[in-house]
């Protein structure tokens, strides 16, 4: 008898959080903020992202409790973004996903090549 895998329970709330945390810009922002706190313009220089996308990403991560926004000066206004204690707990799961990608990258590349070859014919 074949063993059946346990069904993933991806509720709407879980799907929303996964989408916010694992989207391209969020992962890149988290990578930078794990190194040290950063100001908005510093993040803009480090990441290939538009101002609008970066603003939206930071707001989503702040709302989710993963990033905090700190006012470090009133005149002129200076804002710094830091990863929270909750945000730091994402390090191990993201590292696990990256390790999976590294372990399977050759297989993924072969599958992509097969797919592209079949689509071209």
Steps between C-alpha positions, in 0.01 A plus 500: 500500500644836400574749774305823462657830585336712765297775339636849550249719679549824311218718624434846361678661798805277459507558124494876559793488742700267272439735209617799702807335647624298205450741213813609315538844653424388856770234492753750364403763759528243778841394372623860531336568835645181650841656443419832668231767528466706182350829393253503213738655246772255598262212425412665168868510403558139605195346332379510138152618604286805431423746776131406482570125532747550782255721691221245457729213605623680812145590600383139459793369703444765767129418519584130537742577785811388315657843452482806720523860389700726732510881478860585581485873431225761469687768308559391236280196536706182497341157510677173562362151445599210722409136508298408808544204730212334313669577168821336617311173547457486121873444449497122549196431275638722223843338534327160467327608179828638362676173587224309318550721193876446511458124539256474208618779269653265240179296488293819472720627216459169315121509545488857370712409198271202421192718534647775280608244237152348491334843485722598206393202292 
